[in-house]
Amino acid sequence: MTATVFLDTPMDGTQTLECETAKLVGDVLLAEATDSDRKQVVPMQNVAGIDGDDVEKRIEAVEYEGGRMNELVTTIE
C-alpha cells in the first residue's frame, strides 16, 4: 500500500510525494518515500490533500525537545 501527498507549493520540483506511509503528527506530515530510505517533513499548511487506502489513528507518546507528550497520530498507507 502507498499514499500520495498533494502539495500546495512544490518541494524539490514536485507537486506530489509518493509515500510508503504518511504520518500526521501535530502540525507536520512525516512522509517515508517508496523508492528510497528518504523521509521528508512537510508542514501541514503546504498539504493540499492525501490519498491512501488504509487510515489508522492512535494516541502515541511523541518525543519533543522539551520532553514527551501524547499526540493523536494518523497513519495513511
N, C-alpha and C positions, 0 to 999 in steps of 0.2 A: 504494500500500500504506500502511496505517496500523497503529498499535499502540495498544492500550488498556492503561492502567496502572490497577490497582485499589489503592486506598489503605486502610490500617487506620484512620487518622484523616483526616477530610475536610480539604481545603485549599481556601480560597476558596469554601466551601459545597458542594463537590462531592466525591463518593466515587471518581469515575473521571476520568482525563485521557485525552482523545483526542489522539494524537500522530502527527506525520508520522514521526518517529523517536524511539526511546527508547534512550539510550546509557548503559550501565552502566560507570562508571569508579571503581574503588576502592569506597568506601562510599556513593557517591551515584549517583543516576539523573538524567541530563540529558534533559528532555522538551521537544521542539520541537512546539508546538501546530500543529494542522492548519488552524485558522481565523484565525491571526494570526502575526506575527513573534515572538510571546512565547516565551521559553524559561524553564522552571522547573527548579529544582534541588530534588530530593526525597531526603531521607535514606533509605537502603535499609531502615532499621528501620521506616519508615512504608509500605513497599511490600508489599501482600498478594499481588500476582501481576501478571503481564504477559501479554497475549495479542497475538500478531502472526504474520504469515505467513513472514517471512524473518529468519533469525538469522545474523549474521556475527561471528566472533571473530578478533581480530588483536592483535598487540603494537604499541603506539604509544608514542612519546615524548610524555609529558604534562608541561606546564609547571606547576610549583608555586611557591609563594612563595620557597622555599629553593633552587630550581633545577629541573632536568629529571630525570624518572625514566621508565623503561619500565614500562608497565602493560598488563595484559590488558584490552582494551576490547571489550565486547559491544554490538553494534548490533542493535536489533529494529525491523523495519518492518512 
